[in-house]
Amino acid sequence: MKKIVLALFAFLFLSPLVHAQEAFVINDFNTDITINQNAKITVVETIATTFSEDRHGIYRDIRSDGLKINVLSVTDKKGYPRN
């Protein structure tokens, strides 16, 4: 009985770790933060990735804690606009 419980535990809780691999690797992540005189903050992030399968890109979630965020632009490595 203990073997069945251990096997079930391993299957349920350890198998998602094996399958949780992303289809990309982040090679470089740079952030430039500027605090402006008007107390606004400008943040420029540059994220270099390598994809192991065809994808349209990555999603970037930004935690704001109630602050107002305006995304001015998103571009690819050639500077072309992306949504």
C-alpha positions in Angstrom: 0.0 0.0 0.0 2.8 2.4 0.8 4.4 1.8 -2.6 1.1 2.8 -4.3 0.8 5.9 -2.2 4.4 6.9 -2.9 4.0 6.2 -6.6 0.8 8.3 -6.7 2.4 11.1 -4.8 5.4 11.1 -7.2 3.1 11.1 -10.2 0.9 13.9 -9.1 3.4 16.2 -7.6 6.7 15.6 -9.4 5.5 15.1 -13.0 4.4 18.7 -13.5 7.9 19.8 -12.8 9.2 17.7 -15.7 6.5 19.1 -18.1 6.7 22.7 -16.9 9.7 23.5 -19.2 9.1 26.6 -21.3 9.6 26.7 -25.1 12.2 29.5 -24.7 15.2 30.5 -22.7 15.9 34.1 -21.6 19.6 34.8 -22.5 19.8 38.4 -21.3 17.5 40.7 -19.4 18.4 44.3 -19.0 16.4 47.0 -17.2 17.1 50.8 -17.4 15.1 52.9 -14.9 15.0 56.7 -15.1 13.3 58.8 -12.4 12.2 62.0 -14.1 11.9 65.4 -12.5 8.1 65.2 -12.6 8.3 62.1 -10.4 7.3 59.8 -13.3 9.4 56.7 -13.8 10.5 55.5 -17.2 11.5 51.8 -17.5 13.1 50.3 -20.6 13.5 46.5 -20.6 15.5 44.6 -23.1 14.9 40.8 -23.1 16.9 38.5 -25.4 15.4 35.0 -25.8 16.0 31.8 -27.7 13.0 29.8 -28.7 13.1 26.0 -29.0 9.9 25.9 -31.0 7.9 28.3 -33.1 6.3 31.0 -31.0 4.9 34.5 -31.4 7.0 35.9 -28.5 6.8 36.1 -24.8 4.3 37.7 -22.4 5.5 40.2 -19.9 3.3 40.6 -16.8 4.1 43.7 -14.8 3.0 43.9 -11.2 1.8 47.5 -10.5 0.5 47.4 -6.9 -2.2 49.9 -7.9 0.2 52.3 -9.8 -0.9 53.5 -13.2 1.2 52.0 -16.0 1.3 53.3 -19.6 3.1 51.0 -22.0 4.6 53.3 -24.6 5.9 50.7 -27.0 6.9 47.1 -27.6 9.4 46.3 -30.4 11.3 43.4 -31.7 15.1 43.2 -32.0 15.0 45.2 -35.3 12.9 48.0 -33.7 9.6 47.0 -35.4 6.5 47.6 -33.3 4.8 44.6 -31.7 1.6 44.3 -29.8 
